[in-house]
């Protein structure tokens, strides 16, 4: 491990148990669990929290939980929520670390093991110091990777039971070096919708296409026409991504057969509700009418995924100011571009003000991006992230 960077407390306090947190993180990495099945992870988290004298409420969204830490004073009547996700991805790990996943087909390829560990580090610090006036809610969320665990927690009364006034989440970001962070007001991750399109034609002989209606040709025109939504329908200063990522024909492996049908699967990414509505409308119109114009027909399923993650202005500015105290002013990026990736912390931000921030980790030990089979969380940044989360509580709920 490289020599630690020097930062002010609470980072320095958390460095005193950095090795213990690293051991926890690597244990979690070796035992990844899919969404809503994070039973071992939940047991480990609950045991640690309770061992530090923190009250734990389990069973929200199946494996989710909330730890409650009260400050030295509670005169403010205010509360802050900190959230970490716990689940892994259904991927096989190719790395060679001694703590490599012990479960083929399951891997912490997005750093949720690190997120859980950093929130545990913040929890221990807050329980030991209690240098704040109010309540900290430590939200350990299941099923971020497609399961919508954030939505389920909200629907099961998360904020009725634990009424945080504002909420924050921190995600590792390999594109930023260690010692830096990023946060911005407004959109920071996109809405994540899915399209499934079935183009139907009339099968036939590849040498006599005039006797058939070729759904492959129709599909090619559909794929091309869908790109006009970005270039001709959406305001150029806005953003939309429409990607057809899979094509499957009803007849495969034969060089001279025109199939009956083609299935297309893809994703739609947007930042604003207006653009999301427009994209859905135009996709349905283009697919249906191109298919008809070329003699075929089409069926389309448009499935709404996570909404865009929208940081509220006040909390994003506040999160950046706290970052300046922990990382230094020159190490806080507030003008970074949002990402077209998705995040179900968005559901929590729909009902509470707050901010989602990126923590630089420099690509981790193997230098790759998220969702890569060689990815690994950079343990060097654990005290930085944990200290930052703890500072959000202390700065939000100062003792006067």
C-alpha positions in Angstrom: 0.0 0.0 0.0 1.3 3.5 -0.9 2.1 6.0 1.8 -1.2 7.6 2.9 -2.1 11.0 1.8 -2.4 13.6 4.6 -5.8 15.0 5.4 -7.5 16.6 8.4 -9.7 14.8 10.9 -12.0 12.8 10.7 -9.9 11.1 8.0 -6.9 10.9 10.4 -9.1 9.3 13.1 -10.4 6.7 10.6 -6.8 5.9 9.5 -6.2 4.5 12.9 -8.4 1.5 12.0 -7.8 1.6 8.2 -6.3 -1.9 8.2 -9.5 -3.3 9.9 -11.6 -1.7 7.3 -9.4 -3.1 4.5 -9.9 -6.5 6.0 -13.7 -6.1 6.0 -13.7 -4.8 2.4 -11.7 -7.7 1.1 -13.9 -10.2 3.0 -16.9 -8.6 1.3 -15.2 -8.8 -2.1 -14.5 -12.5 -1.6 -18.1 -13.2 -0.8 -20.2 -11.1 -3.2 -24.0 -11.4 -3.1 -26.7 -10.5 -5.7 -29.5 -8.0 -5.1 -31.9 -8.9 -2.3 -29.8 -11.9 -1.4 -27.1 -10.0 0.6 -27.7 -12.0 3.7 -24.1 -12.6 4.7 -23.2 -9.0 3.9 -26.1 -7.8 6.0 -25.2 -10.0 8.9 -21.6 -8.7 8.8 -22.7 -5.1 8.7 -25.2 -5.5 11.5 -22.7 -7.2 13.7 -20.2 -4.5 13.2 -22.7 -1.7 13.9 -24.0 -3.3 17.0 -20.5 -3.9 18.2 -19.9 -0.2 18.1 -23.1 0.5 20.1 -25.2 1.5 17.1 -28.9 0.7 17.0 -29.7 -1.4 13.9 -33.1 -1.8 12.1 -33.1 -4.7 9.7 -35.5 -6.2 7.2 -36.4 -3.1 5.1 -36.3 -4.2 1.4 -35.5 -7.7 2.6 -31.7 -7.4 3.3 -31.5 -3.7 3.8 -30.9 -2.0 7.1 -30.5 1.3 8.8 -28.1 2.1 11.6 -29.0 5.0 13.9 -26.4 7.2 15.6 -27.4 10.1 17.8 -25.1 13.0 18.5 -23.8 14.4 21.7 -26.7 16.7 21.5 -30.1 16.4 19.7 -31.4 19.9 20.2 -31.5 20.6 16.5 -34.1 18.0 15.8 -32.5 17.4 12.4 -31.2 14.2 10.8 -28.9 13.3 7.9 -28.9 10.1 5.9 -25.9 8.4 4.4 -26.4 5.6 1.9 -24.2 2.8 0.6 -25.2 -0.1 -1.7 -24.3 -3.7 -0.9 -24.9 -5.9 -3.9 -22.6 -7.3 -6.6 -22.9 -7.9 -10.3 -23.6 -11.3 -12.1 -20.1 -11.4 -13.6 -17.2 -13.7 -13.4 -14.0 -12.2 -11.9 -10.8 -12.5 -13.8 -8.5 -10.9 -11.2 -5.9 -12.9 -9.2 -6.1 -11.1 -5.8 -6.0 -13.5 -2.8 -9.5 -12.1 -1.9 -10.9 -12.9 -5.4 -14.6 -13.8 -5.5 -15.2 -17.3 -4.2 -18.4 -17.5 -6.2 -18.2 -18.0 -10.0 -20.5 -15.7 -11.8 -20.7 -13.2 -9.0 -18.3 -10.2 -8.5 -18.0 -6.9 -6.9 -17.2 -5.1 -10.1 -18.7 -1.8 -9.2 -17.1 -1.2 -5.8 -20.1 -1.7 -3.6 -17.9 -3.7 -1.2 -15.9 -0.4 -0.9 -19.0 1.7 -0.5 -20.3 -0.5 2.3 -16.9 -0.5 4.0 -16.6 3.3 3.8 -20.0 3.7 5.4 -19.0 1.3 8.1 -15.9 3.4 8.7 -18.0 6.6 9.0 -20.4 4.7 11.3 -17.6 3.7 13.7 -16.1 7.2 13.7 -19.5 8.8 14.4 -20.3 6.4 17.2 -16.9 7.0 18.8 -17.0 10.8 18.6 -20.7 11.8 18.3 -19.5 15.3 17.5 -22.8 16.5 16.1 -26.2 17.8 17.1 -28.9 15.5 15.7 -29.2 12.1 14.2 -27.3 10.2 11.5 -29.1 7.5 9.6 -26.8 5.0 8.0 -28.6 3.4 5.1 -27.3 0.1 3.8 -29.2 -0.6 0.6 -29.6 -3.8 -1.3 -30.1 -4.4 -5.0 -28.7 -1.3 -6.7 -27.6 -3.3 -9.8 -31.0 -3.4 -11.6 -33.1 -4.5 -8.7 -34.2 -1.0 -7.6 -33.5 -1.6 -3.9 -33.5 2.2 -3.4 -37.1 2.3 -4.7 -38.2 -0.6 -2.5 -36.7 1.0 0.6 -38.6 4.2 -0.1 -41.8 2.3 -0.8 -41.4 0.4 2.4 -41.3 3.6 4.4 -37.6 4.4 4.7 -38.1 8.1 5.3 -41.3 7.8 7.4 -39.4 5.6 9.8 -36.1 7.4 9.5 -37.0 11.0 8.6 -33.7 12.4 7.2 -33.8 16.0 6.3 -31.1 15.5 3.6 -29.3 12.5 2.2 -25.9 11.8 0.6 -24.2 8.9 -1.3 -20.7 8.4 -2.5 -19.6 6.3 -5.4 -16.0 5.4 -6.3 -14.9 6.9 -9.7 -11.9 5.4 -11.4 -11.6 8.4 -13.8 -10.6 10.6 -10.9 -7.3 10.1 -9.1 -7.2 9.3 -5.3 -7.4 12.4 -3.2 -10.0 14.1 -5.5 -13.8 14.1 -5.6 -16.6 15.4 -7.9 -20.1 16.6 -7.3 -22.4 18.9 -9.2 -25.9 20.4 -8.9 -28.5 19.0 -11.2 -28.3 15.7 -13.2 -25.4 13.5 -12.4 -26.6 10.1 -13.8 -29.2 9.3 -16.4 -32.5 7.6 -16.5 -32.0 4.0 -17.6 -34.9 2.7 -19.9 -35.0 -0.5 -21.9 -36.5 -1.2 -25.3 -37.4 -4.5 -26.8 -38.5 -4.4 -30.4 -39.8 -7.3 -32.5 -39.8 -6.7 -36.3 -41.9 -9.1 -38.2 -41.8 -9.8 -42.0 -42.2 -12.8 -44.2 -39.5 -15.4 -44.4 -38.2 -16.7 -47.6 -35.2 -17.7 -49.8 -32.2 -15.4 -49.6 -31.8 -15.6 -53.4 -35.4 -14.5 -54.0 -36.0 -11.6 -51.6 -38.8 -10.2 -53.8 -41.0 -13.1 -52.5 -40.3 -12.2 -48.9 -40.5 -9.3 -46.5 -37.0 -9.0 -45.0 -37.1 -8.1 -41.3 -33.3 -7.8 -41.2 -33.4 -4.9 -43.8 -36.3 -3.3 -41.8 -34.3 -3.6 -38.6 -31.3 -1.9 -40.3 -33.5 1.0 -41.3 -35.1 1.2 -37.8 -31.7 1.2 -36.1 -30.5 4.0 -38.4 -33.7 6.0 -38.0 -33.7 5.9 -34.3 -30.5 7.9 -34.3 -32.4 10.9 -35.8 -34.0 11.3 -32.4 -30.8 12.6 -31.0 -29.8 14.6 -34.1 -33.2 16.0 -35.2 -35.7 15.8 -32.3 -33.9 16.6 -29.1 -32.5 20.0 -28.3 -28.8 20.0 -29.2 -27.9 21.3 -25.7 -29.7 18.4 -24.1 -28.5 14.7 -24.1 -30.0 11.4 -25.2 -28.4 8.1 -26.0 -30.4 5.4 -27.8 -28.3 2.2 -28.3 -29.5 -1.0 -29.9 -27.2 -3.5 -28.3 -28.5 -6.8 -29.4 -30.0 -8.3 -32.6 -31.5 -11.8 -32.7 -33.2 -13.4 -35.7 -35.7 -16.2 -35.7 -33.4 -18.1 -38.1 -29.7 -18.4 -37.3 -26.8 -20.2 -38.9 -28.2 -20.5 -42.4 -26.7 -18.3 -45.1 -29.6 -18.3 -47.5 -32.8 -18.0 -45.4 -34.5 -14.7 -44.7 -36.0 -15.0 -41.2 -39.6 -14.3 -40.2 -38.7 -11.9 -37.4 -35.9 -10.0 -35.7 -35.7 -9.0 -32.1 -33.8 -5.8 -31.1 -32.8 -5.0 -27.5 -31.4 -1.7 -26.4 -31.2 1.1 -23.9 -32.4 4.7 -23.7 -30.6 7.2 -21.5 -31.8 10.7 -20.7 -31.5 13.4 -18.1 -34.8 15.3 -18.1 -38.4 14.1 -17.8 -39.3 16.0 -21.0 -36.6 14.4 -23.1 -37.5 11.0 -21.6 -41.1 11.4 -22.7 -40.1 12.7 -26.2 -37.6 9.8 -26.7 -40.3 7.2 -25.8 -42.8 8.8 -28.1 -40.5 9.1 -31.1 -39.1 5.6 -30.7 -42.6 4.1 -30.9 -43.5 6.3 -33.9 -40.4 5.6 -35.8 -40.3 1.8 -35.2 -44.0 1.3 -36.1 -44.0 3.5 -39.2 -40.6 2.4 -40.7 -41.8 -1.2 -40.3 -45.1 -0.5 -42.1 -43.4 1.5 -44.8 -41.2 -1.4 -45.7 -44.0 -4.0 -45.6 -43.6 -5.4 -42.2 -44.9 -4.8 -38.7 -43.4 -4.1 -35.3 -44.1 -4.6 -31.6 -42.3 -2.5 -29.0 -42.0 -2.8 -25.3 -40.6 0.3 -23.6 -39.7 -0.3 -20.0 -38.9 2.6 -17.7 -35.9 1.9 -15.5 -34.3 4.1 -12.9 -35.0 7.9 -13.1 -32.2 10.3 -13.6 -30.2 11.1 -10.4 -30.7 14.8 -9.8 -28.7 16.5 -7.1 -30.5 19.4 -5.4 -28.6 22.7 -5.7 -28.1 23.6 -2.1 -27.0 20.1 -1.0 -24.6 19.8 -4.0 -22.9 23.1 -3.1 -22.8 22.0 0.5 -21.3 18.6 -0.4 -18.6 20.4 -2.4 -17.8 22.8 0.5 -17.4 19.8 2.8 -15.2 18.2 0.2 -13.0 21.3 0.2 -12.4 20.9 3.9 -11.5 17.2 3.6 -9.7 17.1 0.2 -8.6 20.7 -0.3 -10.3 23.2 -2.6 -8.2 22.3 -5.7 -9.2 18.7 -5.4 -13.0 19.1 -5.6 -14.4 19.0 -9.1 -17.8 20.8 -9.5 -17.9 21.2 -13.3 -17.6 17.5 -14.4 -19.9 16.1 -17.0 -22.7 13.9 -15.8 -22.6 10.2 -16.8 -25.1 8.3 -18.8 -24.8 5.4 -16.3 -27.7 4.8 -14.0 -28.2 4.9 -10.2 -31.2 4.0 -8.0 -30.2 6.6 -5.4 -32.3 8.6 -7.7 -35.5 7.3 -6.0 -34.3 8.7 -2.7 -33.4 12.0 -4.2 -37.0 12.2 -5.5 -38.3 12.5 -2.0 -35.5 14.1 -0.1 -32.9 16.8 -1.0 -29.4 15.6 -1.2 -26.4 14.9 -3.4 -24.6 12.0 -5.0 -20.8 12.5 -5.3 -17.9 10.7 -6.9 -14.8 9.7 -5.0 -11.6 9.4 -7.0 -9.9 6.0 -6.8 -7.6 6.2 -9.8 -8.7 3.0 -11.5 -7.9 0.8 -8.5 -5.1 -1.7 -8.4 -5.7 -3.1 -11.9 -6.4 0.3 -13.6 -9.8 -0.4 -15.2 -13.2 1.1 -15.1 -16.4 -0.1 -13.4 -18.2 -3.3 -14.5 -14.9 -4.7 -15.8 -14.1 -8.3 -14.9 -10.6 -7.2 -13.7 -11.9 -4.3 -11.5 -11.0 -4.0 -7.9 -11.7 -1.3 -5.4 -8.7 0.8 -4.2 -8.4 0.3 -0.5 -6.1 3.3 -0.2 -9.2 5.6 -0.5 -11.2 4.0 2.3 -10.3 6.6 5.0 -10.9 9.4 2.5 -14.4 8.3 1.6 -15.4 7.3 5.2 -14.0 10.6 6.6 -15.9 12.6 4.0 -19.2 10.8 4.8 -18.6 11.5 8.5 -17.8 15.1 7.8 -21.1 15.5 5.9 -22.9 14.7 9.2 -20.7 16.9 11.4 -21.0 19.9 9.1 -24.7 19.4 8.5 -25.4 19.1 12.2 -22.9 21.3 14.0 -22.9 21.6 17.8 -23.4 25.2 18.7 
